[in-house]
């Protein structure tokens, strides 16, 4: 029998009049891999803080057994710049160098990373260092509160692999459904202060919950009909002496039937977000040419050239600290390019959101006044209220002033305000941070049906996979297009990372190192060939599509030589530019294929 690591009894917590946790009791044993889920504000982070002793509960108890070693990531810890990463990890863990290197290699920390100061490394690698510190302490119970918010995709994949082999237990809060599905085998859900536990994967639980809700709806409908039938008898015959006794029995039966009606939290159903979709004609939305991005003389990436068409949904992928956010800011001229140019469609109306957007909110505004000011004057009040509700602002929340909102609430309010406006372009940097699984899912569905163009950064795989049309990756100081699905991208990235990890610490065995390097080069070449083949097929299809559109316009002019059609003439010119650009790309990709096959 698995030993218990933690035992919680009757945890009760209120904030003012709001009941957050209502007598929660549970046990975490060895080998437990728990996904803690629930809507924003349900109390997930509050529960973790109570378990860790960071905040007090109103009543109840938490017993962490003497054999339990707790591990937690210190997100806000500032890493030093006056010693090497290896020295820092040795000092923090009191572990020998070989053990530090072994754990570091699991998170892709190789010799060149270990020799540099932690503060000199990118944000993604700094988070890897914090993960290594946690695991070097050899905990058997981890608390992971929204780790996905701070991890790039590469680090997330590494953490997934480590957790898959991890023999200890953990409780994780995350908005990335794929991460939860791949790492957890049990579910704890907090809903209206009540805890539901389920042994199984998150998707299995959500399917089971949906079945239970449908069953409850059918039973409630059946009970309601029976109640109505009995109520008619009571209403009709309760005043008649001969039938009064029978009517009283019917009334008692109605009471019993009402007690059997199952409570359904209809307002907790999957979010359905509605975003105003402008009318957008096909054509070029934005073009970058020979772009170099960075700050001052610090060039982060250069030689960036790509086109984005109207209506496309494009994700900017890559490691943290490599320039994804800098690229987004350069595209909208919040940061001026160091070199090159960015040209937008002349009718582009851009809505921009990042984690700093919330800092521009007016502290004197209430939630409702802010959203009303963001919406076009013709927007119905019902639509504003619906958007507020979708981002979890209901009832008294609407009258809250911005100044009293938490960081997560401010971020959600800022995003809701951007989405209420009628833009034909959206630039979104990590829009799902501070969102629960259901709201992130609802946002992905809404953005997918949105007719405008979206350029976004996100590491939440379920969200990205549901939304994305194209992938642009910031890598090795430039930006390249990955041709394939997002699932293909994740698979290729995981394969490449595995190959790169094999190369670490092989300097002493030159022959093996050479073989491994050749394997990595071959893998990189084969991956690139697959991408180029996809690119060529994609361009062939696009050229065929544009040629058909061009033929239709030419036929119109041939059949109607005296008609004045400036929009068609403009579109014909745009088609010429697009086809010329696609043909250049086709030739370049074909030459790259020939070069790689030699």
ChimeraX attribute file (.defattr): number of C-alpha atoms within 10 A of each C-alpha:
attribute: neighborCount
match mode: 1-to-1
recipient: residues
	/A:1	5
	/A:2	9
	/A:3	12
	/A:4	17
	/A:5	23
	/A:6	20
	/A:7	16
	/A:8	18
	/A:9	15
	/A:10	16
	/A:11	20
	/A:12	20
	/A:13	23
	/A:14	15
	/A:15	9
	/A:16	7
	/A:17	6
	/A:18	10
	/A:19	15
	/A:20	22
	/A:21	25
	/A:22	18
	/A:23	16
	/A:24	19
	/A:25	16
	/A:26	16
	/A:27	13
	/A:28	20
	/A:29	20
	/A:30	18
	/A:31	18
	/A:32	21
	/A:33	28
	/A:34	26
	/A:35	28
	/A:36	26
	/A:37	25
	/A:38	23
	/A:39	19
	/A:40	19
	/A:41	17
	/A:42	20
	/A:43	23
	/A:44	23
	/A:45	16
	/A:46	18
	/A:47	22
	/A:48	19
	/A:49	16
	/A:50	17
	/A:51	21
	/A:52	16
	/A:53	11
	/A:54	11
	/A:55	12
	/A:56	14
	/A:57	20
	/A:58	12
	/A:59	13
	/A:60	15
	/A:61	17
	/A:62	19
	/A:63	13
	/A:64	18
	/A:65	12
	/A:66	8
	/A:67	11
	/A:68	17
	/A:69	15
	/A:70	19
	/A:71	21
	/A:72	18
	/A:73	18
	/A:74	13
	/A:75	12
	/A:76	6
	/A:77	9
	/A:78	10
	/A:79	18
	/A:80	13
	/A:81	14
	/A:82	12
	/A:83	14
	/A:84	18
	/A:85	27
	/A:86	23
	/A:87	16
	/A:88	20
	/A:89	23
	/A:90	19
	/A:91	12
	/A:92	13
	/A:93	17
	/A:94	12
	/A:95	14
	/A:96	11
	/A:97	12
	/A:98	10
	/A:99	13
	/A:100	21
	/A:101	23
	/A:102	14
	/A:103	18
	/A:104	25
	/A:105	18
	/A:106	17
	/A:107	25
	/A:108	22
	/A:109	23
	/A:110	19
	/A:111	15
	/A:112	9
	/A:113	18
	/A:114	21
	/A:115	14
	/A:116	17
	/A:117	19
	/A:118	27
	/A:119	17
	/A:120	16
	/A:121	18
	/A:122	14
	/A:123	18
	/A:124	20
	/A:125	24
	/A:126	21
	/A:127	25
	/A:128	23
	/A:129	26
	/A:130	19
	/A:131	22
	/A:132	23
	/A:133	24
	/A:134	19
	/A:135	20
	/A:136	20
	/A:137	15
	/A:138	14
	/A:139	16
	/A:140	20
	/A:141	25
	/A:142	20
	/A:143	20
	/A:144	20
	/A:145	19
	/A:146	17
	/A:147	20
	/A:148	20
	/A:149	19
	/A:150	16
	/A:151	22
	/A:152	23
	/A:153	22
	/A:154	21
	/A:155	21
	/A:156	21
	/A:157	19
	/A:158	18
	/A:159	20
	/A:160	16
	/A:161	16
	/A:162	16
	/A:163	17
	/A:164	13
	/A:165	9
	/A:166	14
	/A:167	14
	/A:168	19
	/A:169	22
	/A:170	27
	/A:171	20
	/A:172	24
	/A:173	22
	/A:174	24
	/A:175	29
	/A:176	25
	/A:177	20
	/A:178	15
	/A:179	20
	/A:180	25
	/A:181	16
	/A:182	14
	/A:183	22
	/A:184	23
	/A:185	18
	/A:186	21
	/A:187	25
	/A:188	22
	/A:189	21
	/A:190	23
	/A:191	20
	/A:192	18
	/A:193	21
	/A:194	16
	/A:195	18
	/A:196	13
	/A:197	15
	/A:198	16
	/A:199	15
	/A:200	16
	/A:201	19
	/A:202	26
	/A:203	14
	/A:204	16
	/A:205	18
	/A:206	12
	/A:207	11
	/A:208	13
	/A:209	12
	/A:210	13
	/A:211	12
	/A:212	13
	/A:213	18
	/A:214	13
	/A:215	13
	/A:216	16
	/A:217	16
	/A:218	12
	/A:219	15
	/A:220	19
	/A:221	13
	/A:222	12
	/A:223	18
	/A:224	16
	/A:225	12
	/A:226	15
	/A:227	19
	/A:228	12
	/A:229	13
	/A:230	17
	/A:231	17
	/A:232	13
	/A:233	15
	/A:234	20
	/A:235	11
	/A:236	11
	/A:237	17
	/A:238	18
	/A:239	11
	/A:240	10
	/A:241	10
	/A:242	10
	/A:243	14
	/A:244	14
	/A:245	13
	/A:246	15
	/A:247	23
	/A:248	14
	/A:249	13
	/A:250	20
	/A:251	19
	/A:252	12
	/A:253	16
	/A:254	21
	/A:255	12
	/A:256	12
	/A:257	15
	/A:258	15
	/A:259	10
	/A:260	12
	/A:261	16
	/A:262	14
	/A:263	11
	/A:264	14
	/A:265	10
	/A:266	8
	/A:267	9
	/A:268	13
	/A:269	12
	/A:270	14
	/A:271	20
	/A:272	18
	/A:273	22
	/A:274	19
	/A:275	21
	/A:276	18
	/A:277	16
	/A:278	13
	/A:279	8
	/A:280	14
	/A:281	11
	/A:282	12
	/A:283	15
	/A:284	18
	/A:285	21
	/A:286	18
	/A:287	16
	/A:288	18
	/A:289	15
	/A:290	13
	/A:291	22
	/A:292	23
	/A:293	28
	/A:294	19
	/A:295	12
	/A:296	9
	/A:297	8
	/A:298	9
	/A:299	15
	/A:300	20
	/A:301	22
	/A:302	19
	/A:303	17
	/A:304	20
	/A:305	18
	/A:306	17
	/A:307	17
	/A:308	19
	/A:309	17
	/A:310	21
	/A:311	22
	/A:312	21
	/A:313	24
	/A:314	21
	/A:315	25
	/A:316	24
	/A:317	25
	/A:318	23
	/A:319	20
	/A:320	22
	/A:321	17
	/A:322	21
	/A:323	23
	/A:324	26
	/A:325	18
	/A:326	18
	/A:327	24
	/A:328	22
	/A:329	19
	/A:330	20
	/A:331	23
	/A:332	16
	/A:333	11
	/A:334	11
	/A:335	15
	/A:336	18
	/A:337	22
	/A:338	19
	/A:339	16
	/A:340	16
	/A:341	17
	/A:342	20
	/A:343	14
	/A:344	17
	/A:345	13
	/A:346	8
	/A:347	10
	/A:348	16
	/A:349	14
	/A:350	19
	/A:351	20
	/A:352	20
	/A:353	22
	/A:354	20
	/A:355	18
	/A:356	12
	/A:357	15
	/A:358	19
	/A:359	12
	/A:360	9
	/A:361	16
	/A:362	12
	/A:363	14
	/A:364	13
	/A:365	16
	/A:366	19
	/A:367	25
	/A:368	22
	/A:369	15
	/A:370	21
	/A:371	24
	/A:372	18
	/A:373	13
	/A:374	19
	/A:375	20
	/A:376	12
	/A:377	9
	/A:378	6
	/A:379	14
	/A:380	11
	/A:381	13
	/A:382	9
	/A:383	14
	/A:384	19
	/A:385	18
	/A:386	16
	/A:387	22
	/A:388	24
	/A:389	19
	/A:390	22
	/A:391	23
	/A:392	21
	/A:393	20
	/A:394	15
	/A:395	11
	/A:396	8
	/A:397	15
	/A:398	18
	/A:399	14
	/A:400	17
	/A:401	17
	/A:402	21
	/A:403	13
	/A:404	12
	/A:405	16
	/A:406	10
	/A:407	13
	/A:408	16
	/A:409	21
	/A:410	23
	/A:411	26
	/A:412	23
	/A:413	26
	/A:414	24
	/A:415	22
	/A:416	24
	/A:417	22
	/A:418	21
	/A:419	23
	/A:420	23
	/A:421	19
	/A:422	19
	/A:423	19
	/A:424	23
	/A:425	25
	/A:426	23
	/A:427	21
	/A:428	22
	/A:429	22
	/A:430	17
	/A:431	21
	/A:432	25
	/A:433	23
	/A:434	20
	/A:435	25
	/A:436	21
	/A:437	23
	/A:438	21
	/A:439	23
	/A:440	25
	/A:441	23
	/A:442	18
	/A:443	23
	/A:444	22
	/A:445	18
	/A:446	18
	/A:447	23
	/A:448	18
	/A:449	14
	/A:450	21
	/A:451	20
	/A:452	27
	/A:453	24
	/A:454	25
	/A:455	22
	/A:456	24
	/A:457	21
	/A:458	21
	/A:459	25
	/A:460	25
	/A:461	18
	/A:462	19
	/A:463	23
	/A:464	21
	/A:465	14
	/A:466	14
	/A:467	23
	/A:468	21
	/A:469	18
	/A:470	19
	/A:471	21
	/A:472	18
	/A:473	19
	/A:474	23
	/A:475	15
	/A:476	12
	/A:477	16
	/A:478	18
	/A:479	23
	/A:480	18
	/A:481	17
	/A:482	20
	/A:483	22
	/A:484	18
	/A:485	15
	/A:486	21
	/A:487	13
	/A:488	13
	/A:489	18
	/A:490	15
	/A:491	13
	/A:492	16
	/A:493	17
	/A:494	17
	/A:495	15
	/A:496	16
	/A:497	17
	/A:498	15
	/A:499	18
	/A:500	17
	/A:501	17
	/A:502	16
	/A:503	18
	/A:504	17
	/A:505	14
	/A:506	13
	/A:507	11
	/A:508	8
	/A:509	9
	/A:510	10
	/A:511	11
	/A:512	13
	/A:513	17
	/A:514	14
	/A:515	12
	/A:516	19
	/A:517	16
	/A:518	12
	/A:519	16
	/A:520	21
	/A:521	15
	/A:522	12
	/A:523	16
	/A:524	16
	/A:525	15
	/A:526	14
	/A:527	16
	/A:528	18
	/A:529	18
	/A:530	15
	/A:531	19
	/A:532	22
	/A:533	16
	/A:534	16
	/A:535	20
	/A:536	20
	/A:537	13
	/A:538	15
	/A:539	18
	/A:540	14
	/A:541	12
	/A:542	15
	/A:543	19
	/A:544	13
	/A:545	11
	/A:546	16
	/A:547	15
	/A:548	12
	/A:549	15
	/A:550	20
	/A:551	12
	/A:552	13
	/A:553	16
	/A:554	15
	/A:555	12
	/A:556	14
	/A:557	16
	/A:558	11
	/A:559	10
	/A:560	11
	/A:561	9
	/A:562	8
	/A:563	10
	/A:564	10
	/A:565	11
	/A:566	9
	/A:567	9
	/A:568	15
	/A:569	14
	/A:570	11
	/A:571	17
	/A:572	19
	/A:573	12
	/A:574	16
	/A:575	20
	/A:576	15
	/A:577	13
	/A:578	19
	/A:579	18
	/A:580	13
	/A:581	13
	/A:582	18
	/A:583	15
	/A:584	12
	/A:585	15
	/A:586	20
	/A:587	12
	/A:588	13
	/A:589	19
	/A:590	15
	/A:591	12
	/A:592	14
	/A:593	19
	/A:594	10
	/A:595	9
	/A:596	11
	/A:597	10
	/A:598	5
